[in-house]
């Protein structure tokens, strides 16, 4: 990996204790602090993808994302630092007042708008096929950065935890979109912790999709709780926003409303329901995505204007 990115890395990411119950040890693994631009699971997922691009002297990368995507934001920042040409195929309208897309264009990323129906088909859509063909041999990274190289980067978290704690925690709790981060944890040869996944989207398909990505490795350690999606992907309500505000005030740990706010809300609720056994050690994996907070403010401004 280029020294340009290594110069600003904070690894291993810190473990910050928080008081959520007298009978439990809860630590937040602050992957949101790994890098000022490429934070959280996006660093983990891009690490080996960027290594591949650099080692193969590729000069162009193409990816997919929604208009507020953490992935395209992180990739745009990484490619700007590494001076790699990058293109993102965006679902729906391109609004350059949107802070995510504005950051991406300012970083030099080319944005191509496609319809929602075409986007659902990704590389199988005829129009998108033509776009990708015209840019061959660019490196294609899937939506959310979800591929085998990404999962390889995530799998390193378990070794970091054991090195820092001296032993594996009883539980690792995290949010999920594509499920790639959870699958990466399951693929680790050193995983001993139960992995509790709290999806950010309304879906009953994530559990089998994670198992498929992880090739059913460590399947007995995977638990998916779908009770805290707050209506679906990128949806939230005043109750969630209030929780995030109070949590940030008491811990000084920022949360976004799309992923980590929901997952931390879920963890706190599970604790209140006595889900965990006395004395359990829980690590909450903060997956970053804090650039999405500006997106929430922008969307609220549009709705109220």
C-alpha positions in Angstrom: 0.0 0.0 0.0 1.2 3.5 -0.8 2.9 5.5 1.9 0.5 8.3 1.1 -2.3 6.3 2.8 -0.2 4.7 5.5 1.0 8.1 6.8 -2.4 8.9 8.2 -3.4 5.4 9.5 -4.4 4.7 13.1 -4.0 0.9 13.4 -4.9 -1.1 15.4 -8.0 1.1 15.9 -8.6 2.0 19.5 -10.9 0.1 21.8 -13.0 2.6 23.9 -14.9 1.3 26.9 -18.5 2.5 27.4 -20.8 1.9 30.4 -24.0 0.3 29.2 -24.6 -2.2 32.0 -23.0 -3.0 35.4 -22.7 -6.7 34.6 -21.2 -6.4 31.1 -17.9 -5.2 29.6 -18.6 -3.2 26.4 -15.9 -1.8 24.2 -16.3 0.2 20.9 -13.7 -0.7 18.3 -13.2 2.7 16.8 -12.6 1.8 13.1 -14.2 5.2 12.4 -10.8 6.6 13.4 -8.6 4.5 11.1 -8.2 7.2 8.4 -9.6 10.8 8.1 -11.2 10.0 4.7 -11.2 6.2 4.3 -12.6 5.2 7.6 -14.2 2.2 9.2 -15.0 -0.9 7.2 -14.3 1.0 4.0 -10.6 1.0 4.8 -10.7 -2.7 5.6 -12.6 -3.4 2.4 -10.5 -1.2 0.1 -7.1 -2.1 1.5 -6.4 -5.2 -0.6 -8.4 -3.9 -3.6 -6.1 -0.9 -3.7 -3.1 -3.1 -3.3 -4.3 -5.1 -6.3 -4.8 -2.0 -8.4 -1.4 -0.6 -7.6 0.5 -3.9 -8.0 -1.1 -4.5 -11.4 -0.4 -0.9 -12.5 -4.1 -0.3 -13.2 -5.0 3.3 -13.7 -8.8 3.3 -13.6 -11.4 1.8 -11.2 -15.1 1.7 -11.6 -17.7 1.0 -8.9 -21.4 1.3 -8.0 -23.3 3.2 -5.4 -26.3 5.2 -4.3 -26.2 9.0 -4.1 -25.1 9.0 -0.4 -22.9 5.9 -0.5 -20.1 5.7 2.1 -18.2 3.4 -0.4 -18.1 5.8 -3.3 -17.1 8.6 -0.9 -14.2 6.5 0.5 -13.1 5.3 -2.9 -13.1 8.8 -4.3 -10.9 10.0 -1.5 -8.5 7.0 -1.9 -8.2 7.4 -5.6 -7.5 11.1 -5.3 -4.7 10.4 -2.9 -3.3 7.7 -5.1 -3.9 9.6 -8.3 -6.0 6.8 -9.8 -8.8 7.6 -12.2 -12.2 6.5 -10.8 -15.7 6.3 -12.0 -18.9 5.6 -10.1 -22.2 4.4 -11.6 -24.8 6.1 -9.5 -28.3 4.9 -8.8 -30.8 7.6 -9.9 -30.3 11.4 -10.1 -27.0 13.1 -9.6 -27.5 16.1 -7.4 -24.3 18.0 -6.9 -25.6 19.9 -4.0 -25.6 16.5 -2.2 -22.5 16.6 0.0 -21.4 13.1 -0.8 -21.5 13.5 -4.5 -20.0 17.0 -4.3 -17.0 15.5 -2.3 -16.7 12.8 -5.0 -16.6 15.2 -7.9 -14.3 17.5 -6.1 -11.9 14.5 -5.6 -12.0 13.9 -9.3 -14.4 11.0 -9.5 -16.5 10.7 -12.7 -20.2 10.1 -11.9 -22.6 8.4 -14.3 -26.3 8.3 -13.6 -28.4 5.3 -14.4 -32.0 4.4 -13.8 -33.0 2.5 -10.7 -34.2 -0.4 -12.8 -30.8 -0.6 -14.7 -28.9 -0.2 -11.4 -30.7 -3.2 -9.9 -29.3 -5.4 -12.7 -25.7 -3.9 -12.4 -23.4 -5.6 -14.8 -26.2 -7.5 -16.5 -28.0 -4.4 -17.7 -27.2 -3.8 -21.4 -26.6 -0.1 -20.9 -24.2 -0.6 -18.0 -22.5 -3.4 -20.0 -21.7 -0.9 -22.7 -20.3 1.6 -20.1 -18.0 -1.0 -18.6 -17.0 -2.2 -22.1 -16.0 1.3 -23.1 -13.7 1.6 -20.0 -12.1 -1.9 -20.4 -9.6 -2.9 -18.8 -10.6 -0.8 -15.7 -10.8 -2.6 -12.4 -14.4 -3.1 -11.3 -15.2 -3.0 -7.6 -18.8 -4.1 -6.6 -21.3 -2.0 -4.7 -20.2 -1.5 -1.2 -16.8 -2.8 -2.0 -18.1 -6.3 -1.4 -15.7 -8.9 -2.8 -13.1 -11.5 -1.7 -10.3 -8.9 -1.3 -12.6 -6.8 0.9 -13.4 -9.8 3.2 -9.7 -10.6 3.5 -9.1 -7.1 4.9 -12.0 -7.4 7.4 -10.8 -10.8 8.6 -7.8 -9.1 10.1 -10.0 -7.5 12.8 -10.1 -10.7 14.8 -6.3 -10.9 15.2 -6.3 -7.2 16.2 -8.8 -7.8 18.9 -6.9 -10.8 20.3 -3.6 -8.9 20.2 -5.2 -5.9 22.0 -7.3 -7.8 24.5 -5.2 -10.8 25.0 -8.2 -13.0 24.1 -11.2 -12.9 21.9 -14.4 -11.1 23.1 -17.5 -13.1 23.7 -19.4 -11.1 21.1 -18.8 -8.8 18.2 -21.7 -6.6 17.3 -22.0 -4.7 14.0 -24.2 -3.1 11.5 -24.6 -4.5 8.0 -25.6 -3.3 4.5 -24.3 -5.9 2.0 -23.2 -8.2 4.8 -19.6 -8.2 3.5 -18.0 -7.1 6.7 -19.8 -9.8 8.7 -18.8 -12.4 6.1 -15.2 -11.2 6.4 -15.3 -11.8 10.2 -16.7 -15.3 9.7 -13.9 -16.1 7.2 -11.2 -15.4 9.8 -9.3 -18.5 10.9 -9.0 -17.1 14.4 -12.7 -16.1 15.0 -14.0 -17.3 18.4 -16.6 -14.6 19.1 -20.3 -14.8 18.4 -21.0 -12.3 15.6 -24.3 -10.4 16.0 -25.3 -8.5 12.9 -27.9 -5.8 13.0 -29.0 -4.9 9.4 -29.6 -1.4 8.3 -32.1 -2.5 5.8 -35.4 -4.3 5.9 -34.6 -7.7 4.6 -34.9 -11.4 5.5 -32.2 -12.4 3.0 -29.1 -11.1 4.8 -28.5 -14.2 6.9 -28.2 -16.6 3.9 -26.3 -14.0 1.9 -23.7 -13.6 4.6 -23.4 -17.4 4.9 -23.0 -17.7 1.1 -20.2 -15.0 1.0 -18.4 -16.7 3.9 -18.9 -20.2 2.4 -20.7 -21.2 5.6 -17.4 -21.0 7.6 -18.1 -20.4 11.3 -21.8 -20.5 10.6 -22.6 -21.4 14.2 -21.2 -18.1 15.3 -23.5 -15.9 13.2 -26.6 -14.3 14.5 -28.7 -11.8 12.5 -31.3 -9.6 14.3 -33.6 -7.8 11.9 -35.6 -5.8 14.5 -33.8 -2.5 14.3 -34.0 -1.3 10.7 -36.3 1.6 11.5 -38.4 1.0 8.4 -35.7 0.2 5.9 -32.4 1.3 4.4 -31.6 5.0 4.9 -34.8 5.4 6.9 -34.9 6.8 10.4 -37.3 8.5 12.9 -37.1 11.0 15.7 -36.7 8.2 18.2 -33.5 7.1 16.5 -32.2 10.6 16.1 -32.8 11.3 19.8 -31.0 8.1 20.8 -28.0 9.1 18.7 -27.9 12.6 20.2 -28.0 11.3 23.7 -25.4 8.6 23.0 -23.0 11.0 21.4 -23.4 13.4 24.4 -22.7 10.7 27.0 -19.8 8.9 25.2 -18.4 11.4 22.7 -18.6 8.7 20.1 -20.3 9.9 16.9 -22.9 7.7 15.2 -24.5 7.9 11.8 -28.2 7.4 11.3 -28.0 4.8 8.5 -25.8 2.1 10.0 -24.2 2.6 13.4 -27.0 4.5 15.0 -29.4 1.6 14.3 -26.9 -1.1 15.4 -25.9 0.7 18.6 -29.6 1.3 19.4 -30.1 -2.5 18.8 -27.2 -3.4 21.1 -28.5 -1.1 23.9 -32.0 -2.6 23.5 -30.7 -6.2 23.6 -28.8 -5.3 26.8 -31.9 -3.9 28.4 -33.7 -7.2 27.5 -31.0 -9.2 29.3 -29.9 -10.9 26.0 -26.3 -11.2 27.2 -25.0 -13.4 30.0 -23.5 -11.8 33.1 -19.8 -11.0 32.7 -19.9 -11.1 28.9 -17.3 -9.0 27.0 -18.8 -7.3 24.0 -17.0 -5.5 21.2 -19.1 -3.1 19.1 -17.4 -2.6 15.7 -17.9 1.0 14.7 -17.9 0.7 10.9 -17.5 4.5 10.2 -19.8 6.1 7.6 -19.9 9.4 9.5 -19.9 11.3 6.2 -23.6 10.2 6.0 -24.5 12.7 8.8 -24.0 15.6 6.4 -26.3 13.7 4.0 -29.0 13.5 6.6 -28.8 17.2 7.3 -29.0 17.9 3.5 -32.0 15.7 3.0 -33.8 17.3 6.0 -33.1 20.7 4.5 -34.6 19.7 1.2 -37.6 18.2 2.8 -38.3 21.3 4.9 -37.5 23.9 2.2 
